């Protein structure tokens, strides 16, 4: 049924009680960024933001070395993805490389647009010149891969190649980004502020019409604060420091999982995949123990869980619970 096809499937809230430990989202577990909290506290929620977000877009444009007309802001990455699919300028086949973030496919299906789901990088590059809108997650969610063909893809693109950079700020040694690509930023995860919804798009052309496709005031004053604070050097310094600690915690988590005899696919960001067998069953059992994880079955990875780097107390609790659960289900 169409309802099932369009149903959002993400990490995070699942309708149950709050867990003791949450490994299901890839948000920065060391957040929220205290610098951005200052920006949030300084905002007056009794007032509308500028409906055209001129000052904010100018700040973002200067940070990226483009004109204000090349920047559009939105409620978050997901809203911008759906708005891109609605834009007649790009209307046509949408291309993605499986497995990846489900919102790209949802945007195509919601509009009955042709959806091309490439199984391999070779297929993706082959289909790219004939697509209208193509998405690559850098690093990819859920696998953590950083594809080595970004420059080639940008050169081959027949329409827009959108690089979704939700986890890019959390990468070890982030790669350079091709100038021809469309860059989609959702910095709330990196700063540990997923409850504040805001993102922006930078493109190699005028986005004025695309910006006007949004409902009025798609970004709240708190969303403005997030994007303004993201540019603050103090916020970036906090992010760099937290990133180093997250990478240590990810390695610690991977080591503990391998110590249980499990196969791990570690990413260069703050999350990994672990093969546990019957992932849905294991995820449910962990939830009963107060630990929420991301069952990767919806990505087509029915034996895998996606886990984010968390603090040491949470990692130890997960490893102990997982050891007991795996002894029961296997």
C-alpha positions in Angstrom: 0.0 0.0 0.0 1.1 3.6 -0.7 0.8 4.4 3.0 3.5 1.8 3.8 5.7 2.9 0.9 5.7 6.5 2.2 5.9 5.8 5.9 8.9 7.6 7.4 11.5 5.2 8.8 14.2 6.8 10.8 16.2 6.4 14.0 15.1 8.2 17.1 11.6 8.2 18.7 9.6 5.0 18.3 6.5 5.8 20.4 7.8 3.8 23.4 9.2 5.2 26.7 12.4 7.1 26.5 15.3 4.6 26.4 18.2 4.5 28.9 20.6 4.6 26.0 19.9 5.6 22.4 22.3 4.3 19.7 19.6 4.7 16.9 20.3 8.2 15.8 23.7 9.5 14.4 23.5 12.8 16.2 26.6 13.9 18.1 26.3 12.2 21.5 28.4 14.8 23.2 26.1 17.7 22.3 24.3 19.9 22.4 27.0 22.4 21.3 27.0 25.0 24.1 27.9 27.8 21.6 24.8 27.2 19.6 22.7 27.1 22.8 23.8 30.7 23.3 22.4 31.6 19.9 19.2 29.8 20.7 18.8 31.6 24.0 19.3 35.0 22.3 16.4 34.6 19.9 13.0 36.2 20.5 10.3 33.7 19.7 7.6 36.3 19.7 8.8 37.7 16.3 8.7 36.4 12.8 12.0 35.8 11.0 12.6 37.6 7.7 10.5 35.6 5.2 13.4 35.8 2.7 16.1 35.1 5.3 18.3 37.6 3.6 20.9 38.2 6.3 21.1 34.5 7.0 21.5 33.5 3.4 24.2 36.3 2.9 26.1 34.9 5.9 26.0 31.3 4.4 26.9 32.6 1.0 30.0 34.4 2.3 31.0 31.3 4.2 30.9 29.2 1.0 32.2 31.8 -1.5 29.0 32.1 -3.5 26.3 34.7 -4.1 23.2 34.9 -1.8 21.0 33.8 -4.8 22.9 30.4 -4.8 21.7 29.6 -1.2 18.3 28.4 -0.1 17.3 27.5 3.5 14.7 25.0 4.6 13.2 23.2 7.6 16.0 20.6 7.3 17.6 18.2 4.9 14.4 16.2 4.4 12.2 19.2 3.5 14.8 20.4 1.0 15.0 16.9 -0.5 11.2 16.9 -1.1 11.3 20.5 -2.4 14.0 19.5 -4.9 11.8 16.7 -6.2 8.9 19.1 -6.6 10.9 21.7 -8.6 9.9 21.5 -12.3 13.4 22.4 -13.3 14.6 19.1 -12.1 11.4 17.0 -12.6 12.2 13.6 -14.0 14.0 10.4 -12.9 15.5 10.4 -9.4 18.6 8.4 -9.0 20.1 6.9 -5.8 22.7 4.3 -4.8 21.5 1.6 -2.5 21.5 1.2 0.4 21.0 4.8 1.5 18.9 7.3 3.3 15.2 6.5 2.7 14.0 10.1 2.1 15.3 10.2 -1.5 13.1 7.4 -2.5 10.1 8.8 -0.5 10.4 12.1 -2.3 10.2 10.3 -5.7 7.3 8.0 -4.7 5.3 10.8 -3.2 5.2 12.5 -6.6 5.1 9.3 -8.7 8.4 10.2 -10.3 10.6 7.5 -11.9 12.9 6.1 -9.2 16.2 4.5 -10.3 17.9 2.6 -7.5 21.4 1.7 -8.6 22.8 -1.4 -7.0 26.5 -0.6 -7.7 28.6 2.5 -8.2 29.1 1.4 -11.9 25.3 1.4 -12.4 25.0 4.7 -10.6 27.5 6.4 -12.9 26.0 4.8 -16.0 22.5 6.1 -15.2 23.7 9.5 -13.9 23.7 11.4 -17.3 20.0 10.5 -17.9 18.8 11.4 -14.4 17.2 14.7 -13.5 18.1 14.6 -9.8 20.7 12.3 -8.2 21.6 11.9 -4.5 24.8 10.7 -2.8 25.2 10.8 1.0 28.7 11.8 2.0 29.4 9.7 4.1 26.7 7.3 3.1 24.0 6.4 5.6 24.0 3.6 6.8 27.2 2.2 5.4 29.6 5.1 6.2 31.2 4.8 2.8 32.9 7.8 1.2 32.7 7.2 -2.5 35.9 7.9 -4.4 34.1 9.0 -7.6 32.6 12.3 -6.5 34.5 14.3 -9.1 33.6 11.9 -11.9 30.0 11.9 -10.8 29.8 15.7 -10.8 31.2 15.8 -14.3 28.8 13.1 -15.6 25.6 14.5 -14.0 22.9 15.2 -16.5 20.8 17.1 -14.0 21.6 18.0 -10.4 24.0 15.8 -8.3 23.1 16.5 -4.7 25.7 15.6 -2.1 23.9 15.1 1.3 26.4 16.3 3.9 24.5 15.5 7.1 27.5 13.6 8.5 30.3 15.3 6.6 31.3 17.5 9.6 31.9 14.4 11.6 34.2 12.7 9.2 37.9 11.9 9.8 39.7 13.6 7.0 36.7 14.9 5.0 37.3 14.8 1.2 37.2 17.9 -1.0 33.8 18.5 -2.7 33.4 19.1 -6.4 32.4 22.6 -7.4 29.7 21.4 -9.9 27.8 19.5 -7.2 24.8 20.8 -5.2 25.6 20.7 -1.5 23.0 19.9 1.1 23.8 20.8 4.7 21.9 19.7 7.8 24.3 20.7 10.6 21.9 19.8 13.5 23.3 16.3 13.8 26.9 17.4 14.1 26.0 19.8 16.9 23.8 17.4 18.8 20.7 19.4 18.2 18.4 17.2 16.1 15.3 18.8 17.7 16.1 22.1 16.0 15.1 21.7 12.3 17.1 23.7 9.8 19.2 23.1 6.7 20.4 24.8 3.6 21.4 24.1 0.0 24.2 25.6 -2.0 24.1 25.2 -5.8 26.1 26.3 -8.8 23.1 28.4 -10.1 20.4 30.8 -9.0 18.1 29.3 -6.4 15.7 32.2 -6.0 12.7 30.3 -7.5 13.5 27.2 -5.5 13.6 29.3 -2.3 10.1 30.6 -3.2 8.8 27.1 -3.6 8.9 26.7 0.2 5.9 27.5 2.5 6.1 30.8 4.2 8.7 30.9 7.0 10.1 27.3 6.6 12.8 28.1 9.2 11.9 29.3 12.7 14.0 31.8 14.6 15.6 28.8 16.4 16.5 27.3 13.0 18.1 30.6 12.1 20.0 30.4 15.4 21.3 27.0 14.6 22.6 28.0 11.1 24.1 31.3 12.4 25.8 29.5 15.3 27.1 26.8 12.9 29.3 29.5 11.3 30.7 30.7 14.6 34.4 29.7 14.9 33.8 28.8 18.6 31.1 26.4 17.5 33.4 24.8 15.0 36.2 24.5 17.6 33.8 22.6 19.9 32.8 20.4 17.0 36.4 19.5 16.1 37.1 18.6 19.7 34.0 16.5 20.1 34.7 14.8 16.7 38.0 13.5 18.0 36.3 12.0 21.1 33.4 10.5 19.0 36.0 8.8 16.8 37.6 7.3 19.9 34.3 6.1 21.2 33.4 4.6 17.8 36.6 2.7 17.8 35.9 1.5 21.4 32.4 0.4 20.4 33.8 -1.5 17.3 36.5 -3.2 19.5 33.9 -4.3 22.0 31.6 -5.7 19.2 34.4 -7.6 17.6 35.2 -9.0 21.0 31.8 -10.6 21.0 32.8 -12.3 17.7 30.6 -10.0 15.5 31.4 -8.6 12.1 31.7 -4.8 12.1 31.7 -2.3 9.2 33.2 0.7 10.7 32.8 4.2 9.1 35.0 7.2 9.2 32.2 9.1 10.8 30.5 8.5 14.2 28.5 5.4 13.4 29.0 1.8 12.3 27.2 -1.4 11.2 27.3 -4.6 13.1 26.1 -8.0 11.9 23.9 -9.7 14.5 21.8 -12.2 12.5 18.1 -11.6 13.0 18.4 -7.8 13.3 14.7 -7.0 14.0 14.5 -9.6 16.8 17.8 -8.4 18.4 16.7 -4.8 18.1 13.4 -5.5 19.9 15.1 -7.5 22.7 17.6 -4.6 23.2 14.6 -2.1 23.3 13.1 -4.2 26.2 16.4 -3.6 28.0 16.1 0.1 27.6 18.5 0.3 24.7 17.4 1.7 21.3 19.3 0.8 18.1 18.6 1.2 14.4 17.5 -2.0 12.8 19.0 -1.8 9.2 16.3 -4.1 7.7 14.6 -1.1 6.1 17.9 -0.4 4.2 17.8 -4.0 2.9 20.3 -5.1 5.5 18.3 -7.6 7.5 21.2 -9.0 9.5 22.7 -5.7 10.5 22.2 -3.0 13.2 23.4 0.6 12.8 24.9 2.0 15.9 26.2 5.5 16.7 29.1 6.3 19.0 27.9 6.9 22.5 29.6 7.6 25.9 31.5 4.7 27.6 28.7 3.9 30.1 26.3 3.4 27.2 28.7 1.3 25.2 29.3 -1.1 28.2 25.6 -1.4 28.8 25.0 -2.3 25.1 27.8 -4.8 25.0 26.5 -6.6 28.1 22.9 -6.7 26.9 23.9 -7.8 23.4 26.1 -10.6 24.7 23.1 -12.0 26.7 20.6 -11.5 23.9 22.7 -13.1 21.2 23.2 -16.2 23.5 19.4 -16.5 23.6 18.5 -15.9 19.9 21.3 -17.9 18.3 
